[in-house]
Amino acid sequence: MRWSIKIARIAGIDVYMHLTFLLLLGWIGYEYYRPRQSVEDAVWGIVFILTIFATVVLHELGHALAARRYGIETRDITLLPIGGVARLERMPRDPWQELVVAIAGPMVNVVIAAGLLVGILASGGFTLGAQPITPENSMFAGSFAERLLIVNVFLVVFNLIPAFPMDGGRVLRAFLAMNMDYAQATQVAAVVGQGIAFLFAMAGLFGPNPILLFIALFVWMGAAGEASMAQLQSAIEGIPVRRAMIEDFVTVRADAALREVANHVLRGFQPDYPVVDDAGRVVGVLPQASLLAGLSTEGPDAPVSKYMRTDFKTAVPGEMLDRALARLQEGECPVLPVLDGDRLVGLLTTENVGELVMIRQAIKARRERVPAPIGPAAAPPLDDRERPAEQVTRPG
């Protein structure tokens, strides 16, 4: 994720902190300093928020280690002002596995809360109700452990709200998917989540409470995004990359001038170009944004090698499209070269995957309206790539 710095590596997983997290620390420090004008209070406030986010990291590690049990690795964990995000390679499609992965994070907070509760009771009990709580002392009411216990209980309750993108939304989908199609289960869970978001929004408007409005927007967008992603994954499930890749493309040489690429663009070729060496091996990708940056900075005579990206990822024709698409979306390069060994055989972009999905959905919609003919009159597949490999015949 952009604007993030690596702060640790735990259990083989890189942990990053988004730079906006520093703004949160500054705001917390100021809020703790303001009531009593005490630097010591500010320091303890920052220590408290850092401790909370340590539990957030443990929460995300719970998800990551549960996913690892099913062969799913975690790319990284990023701390944001609103919480933590563990980027799994994929979510398990088996409902029981998704249930375990989803519930593992909140269970970490349950264990932390239980440990804190035992420690508090063993050290003399709660002090939280010893004095009246006012706006001035609310941040200092109770001991450090008591406040941390309350935060962990809140994290459990909040994360188990049955709405995406919270863990409760995935728990709900897992239970639904045990009795219905995965995409349909996602759609039902998304509708439930958006209903909860609507209730949050109403409470925020009539409260008024800006935080509830923010949560409502967060939940609504998360539910919509999860539903769209599930529909896309359902549409491309079981399809190999070779069925979606672009096979008619243009390559450019690393020593070519940007003028040559600009001429290709003006003649209507693709916007992003694989860059090859003398042997035809892919050594980079020149996205349209990099081309325009080079033209505006140095002009059309600048070499392609200076502006091409070398941090591109690749795919192979036989791998499943959903895996390759996830790799494409996680990277910053807009095109995925498809290689058969060292030979470039195609390009994969989100646009042509979307076109494949639209075409398949259009054909599916017609098939649902019109019964398919039987026997020799049956319509042929869209092209040879739609036909199983063993059925494809070509003249000798």
Buried (B, 14 or more C-beta within 10 A) or exposed (E): EEEBEEEEEBEEBBBBBBEEBEEBBEEBBEBBBBBEEEEEBBEBBBEBBEBBBEBBBBBBBBBBBBBBEEEBEBBBBBBBEEBBBBBBBEBBBBBEBBBBBBBBBBBBBBEBBEEBBEEBEEEEEBBBEEEEEEEEEEBBBBBEBBBBBBBBBEBBEBBBBBBBBBBBBBBBBBBBBEEEEBBBBBBBBBEBBBBBBEEBBEBBEEEEBEEBBBBBBBBBBBBBEBBEBBBBBBBBEEBBBBBBBBEEBEBBBBEBBBEEBBEBBEEEBBBBBBBBEEEEEBBBBBBBEBBBBBBEEEEEEBBBBEBBBEEBBBBBBEBBBBEBBBBBEEBEBBBBBBBEEEEBBBBBBBEBBEEBBEEBEEBEEEEEEEEEEEEEEEEEEEEEBEEEEEEEEEEE
